[in-house]
């Protein structure tokens, strides 16, 4: 596939170049511990390549956590793999530190979102970041759907390139637009109103589209089933064109709970006190049969209420995808957490670092951060 942007790999000599490297290091930290280093590990090859090429690398990223607003712990964690010469707490201090870097050095700036100019896409803030470097590299696919200064404005100020991870994400996810067949698209989670365009698009592309999780509840309601206390969208939507599509697959049974008990029921058996929490065993069995003949499977979003601990259906689905032998692409934070817990991360053909970015790219074929690299 021909990419629509210049890639870091196109540059033959990086020695002495000041490289402003946008990564997504927004990973969970509990206490003093990095709990999930998936995005960090996926970024490491780029850092190592720049170091070995003799570039002067300035890492920029963000973090949003209830426990910390600093990337200091992340810098220390990365430092166990590659040396971090300096952790820069304030942007004002960056020019002096960058001026003293030598070839192969890596420094890291603290949380970009300390400055309101990042989210506001402030051109002055973008200019201050751009002034630190000779070139800009975006290797933060997972945040490239955000129109923030470090994503869309900086790349328009200095020569800009896609990093290896971003380029790989675009290449792999684009396979869903001209897929091997049969192609099965699996979508879970919630927020039906935001995911409806994606369902509509892939009902035209895929051979089967399975909708699970809270998304299925809206379609159960459209069919006239009682959904009880289950999560549904607040918006009123006409879903007849979705409900009647022969490619659409919905859970054939669900795990539901009410004040009396928890049980497996067919959708038409649900009562006013029931709360749908997971897909049932018959659903997993039927999906396994569908995927047995599949050539390509794409999955985003758990098919149960993961936050309440209902991951059994999603775990079984992950196992079924792996056993199908199909080319498999998976993404979304909760989904990745589930397959990581099962020890299946390396069994999928490609694991995307993106959640919302993955869904937006699949829906639109591009992202603001990608478009910014084209100019």
Residue pairs with C-beta under 8 A, 6 or more apart in sequence:
1 170
1 171
1 174
3 162
3 167
3 170
3 171
4 366
4 370
4 373
4 374
5 160
5 161
5 162
5 167
5 370
5 373
5 374
6 160
6 161
6 162
6 373
7 161
7 162
7 163
7 164
7 167
8 46
8 137
8 139
8 161
8 162
8 163
8 164
8 167
9 164
9 167
10 161
11 17
11 135
11 161
14 50
14 53
14 54
14 55
15 53
15 54
15 55
15 103
16 54
16 55
16 56
16 103
17 55
17 56
17 134
17 135
18 55
18 56
18 58
18 98
18 101
18 132
18 133
18 134
18 135
19 50
19 55
19 56
19 57
19 58
19 133
19 134
19 135
19 136
19 137
20 58
20 60
20 129
20 130
20 132
20 133
20 135
20 136
20 137
20 154
20 158
21 46
21 47
21 50
21 57
21 58
21 59
21 60
21 137
21 139
21 163
22 60
22 61
22 136
22 137
22 138
22 139
22 140
22 150
22 151
22 154
23 39
23 43
23 46
23 59
23 60
23 61
23 139
23 140
24 39
24 43
24 61
24 62
24 140
24 141
24 142
24 143
24 353
25 39
25 40
25 43
25 59
25 61
25 62
25 63
25 71
25 74
25 78
26 39
26 61
26 62
26 63
26 64
26 65
26 142
26 143
27 34
27 35
27 36
27 37
27 38
27 39
27 40
27 63
27 74
28 34
28 35
28 36
28 65
29 35
29 63
29 65
29 67
29 68
29 73
29 74
30 67
31 67
32 73
34 40
34 73
34 74
34 77
36 337
36 340
37 77
38 336
38 340
38 345
38 351
38 353
39 142
39 353
40 74
40 77
40 78
42 165
42 353
43 139
43 165
44 78
44 81
44 82
45 164
45 165
46 137
46 139
46 163
46 164
46 165
47 57
47 59
47 78
47 81
47 82
47 106
48 81
48 82
49 164
50 57
50 106
51 57
51 82
51 104
51 106
52 104
54 103
54 104
55 103
55 104
56 98
56 101
56 102
56 103
56 104
56 105
57 105
57 106
57 107
58 94
58 98
58 107
58 108
58 109
58 132
58 133
59 106
59 107
59 108
59 109
60 108
60 109
60 112
60 129
60 150
61 71
61 74
61 108
61 109
61 111
61 112
61 140
62 71
62 111
62 112
62 113
62 118
62 143
62 150
63 69
63 70
63 71
63 74
63 111
63 113
64 113
69 111
69 113
69 114
70 110
70 111
71 87
71 108
71 109
71 110
71 111
72 87
72 110
75 84
75 87
75 108
76 84
78 84
78 108
82 106
83 106
84 106
84 107
84 108
85 101
85 105
85 106
85 107
86 97
86 107
86 108
87 107
87 108
87 110
88 94
88 97
88 107
88 108
88 109
88 110
89 110
90 110
91 109
91 115
91 128
91 129
94 107
94 109
94 132
95 131
95 132
97 107
98 107
98 132
98 133
101 107
112 118
112 148
112 149
112 150
113 119
115 125
116 122
117 124
117 125
117 126
117 149
118 125
118 148
118 149
118 150
119 146
119 148
119 149
120 149
121 147
121 148
121 149
121 152
121 153
122 149
122 153
123 149
123 153
125 149
126 149
126 150
126 153
126 154
126 157
127 157
129 149
129 150
129 154
130 136
130 154
130 157
130 158
133 158
134 158
134 159
135 158
135 159
135 160
135 161
136 154
136 155
136 157
136 158
136 159
136 160
136 161
137 160
137 161
137 162
137 163
138 144
138 151
138 155
138 160
138 161
138 162
138 163
138 166
138 369
138 372
138 373
139 162
139 163
139 164
139 165
139 166
140 151
140 166
140 369
141 165
141 166
141 169
141 170
141 352
141 353
141 354
141 357
141 367
141 369
142 353
142 354
142 355
142 357
143 151
143 357
143 369
144 151
144 166
144 354
144 357
144 367
144 368
144 369
144 370
145 354
145 356
145 357
145 360
145 361
145 367
145 368
145 369
146 368
146 369
147 368
151 368
151 369
151 372
152 368
152 369
152 371
152 372
153 372
154 160
155 369
155 372
155 373
155 375
156 372
156 375
160 372
160 373
161 373
162 170
162 370
162 373
165 353
166 369
166 370
168 350
169 352
169 353
169 354
169 358
169 361
170 361
170 370
172 329
172 349
172 350
172 352
173 329
173 352
173 358
173 361
173 362
174 365
175 296
175 327
175 329
176 183
176 185
176 202
176 205
176 296
176 298
176 329
176 362
177 205
177 365
179 205
179 206
179 295
179 296
179 298
180 295
180 296
180 327
181 207
181 295
181 296
182 207
182 208
182 293
182 294
182 295
182 296
183 205
183 206
183 207
183 208
183 294
183 295
183 296
183 297
183 298
184 206
184 207
184 208
184 209
184 210
184 290
184 291
184 294
184 296
184 297
184 298
184 326
185 202
185 205
185 206
185 208
185 209
185 210
185 297
185 298
186 210
186 212
186 287
186 297
186 298
186 299
186 300
186 301
186 303
186 317
187 195
187 198
187 199
187 202
187 209
187 210
187 211
187 212
187 215
187 299
187 300
187 301
188 211
188 212
188 213
188 215
188 299
188 300
188 301
188 302
188 303
188 304
188 314
188 335
189 195
189 213
189 214
189 215
189 300
189 301
189 302
189 332
189 334
190 213
190 214
190 215
190 231
191 215
191 233
192 214
192 215
192 218
192 232
192 233
192 237
193 233
193 235
193 237
194 359
195 215
195 359
196 237
196 239
196 242
197 363
198 359
198 362
198 363
199 209
199 211
199 215
199 242
200 241
200 242
201 362
201 363
202 209
202 362
203 209
203 242
203 245
203 247
203 248
206 247
206 298
207 247
207 294
208 247
208 249
208 290
209 245
209 247
209 248
209 249
210 249
210 250
210 287
210 290
211 219
211 248
211 249
211 250
212 250
212 251
212 279
212 283
212 301
212 303
212 304
212 313
213 301
213 302
213 303
213 304
213 305
214 230
214 231
214 232
214 276
214 305
215 301
216 250
216 251
216 276
217 227
217 230
217 231
217 232
217 276
218 232
218 233
218 237
218 239
219 239
219 242
219 243
219 248
219 250
220 227
220 230
220 250
220 267
220 270
220 276
221 227
221 232
222 239
222 240
222 242
222 243
223 243
223 267
225 267
225 268
225 270
226 270
226 271
226 272
226 274
227 270
227 274
227 276
228 256
228 258
228 270
228 271
228 272
228 273
228 274
228 275
228 276
229 258
229 273
229 274
229 275
230 256
230 270
230 274
230 275
230 276
231 276
231 305
242 248
249 286
249 287
249 290
250 267
251 267
251 279
251 280
251 283
251 303
252 266
252 267
252 280
252 282
252 283
252 286
253 264
253 265
253 266
253 267
253 279
253 280
253 281
253 282
253 283
254 264
254 265
254 266
254 267
254 270
254 276
254 277
254 278
254 279
254 280
254 283
255 262
255 263
255 264
255 276
255 277
255 278
255 279
255 280
255 304
255 310
255 312
255 313
256 262
256 263
256 264
256 265
256 270
256 274
256 275
256 276
256 277
257 274
257 275
257 277
258 271
258 273
258 274
258 275
259 273
260 273
262 277
264 280
264 281
264 282
265 274
265 280
270 276
277 304
277 305
277 308
277 310
278 303
278 304
278 305
278 310
278 311
278 312
278 313
278 314
279 303
279 304
279 313
279 314
279 317
280 313
281 316
283 303
283 313
284 313
284 316
284 317
284 320
287 317
287 320
288 320
288 323
288 324
291 297
291 320
291 321
291 324
291 326
292 324
294 324
294 326
295 326
295 327
296 326
296 327
296 328
296 329
297 321
297 324
297 326
297 327
297 328
297 329
298 328
298 329
298 330
298 362
299 317
299 321
299 328
299 329
299 330
299 331
299 335
300 330
300 331
300 332
300 335
300 355
300 358
300 359
300 362
301 332
301 334
301 335
302 311
302 313
302 314
302 332
302 334
302 335
302 338
303 313
303 314
303 317
304 310
304 311
304 312
304 313
304 314
306 314
306 334
306 337
306 338
307 334
311 338
311 341
314 335
314 338
315 338
315 341
315 342
318 330
318 338
318 339
318 342
318 344
319 342
319 344
321 328
321 330
321 348
322 328
322 344
322 347
322 348
327 349
328 348
328 349
328 350
329 348
329 349
329 350
329 351
329 352
330 336
330 339
330 348
330 350
330 351
330 352
331 351
331 352
331 353
331 354
331 355
331 358
332 352
332 355
332 358
332 359
333 355
336 345
336 351
339 345
339 347
339 348
339 351
345 351
352 358
354 361
357 367
360 367
361 367
361 370
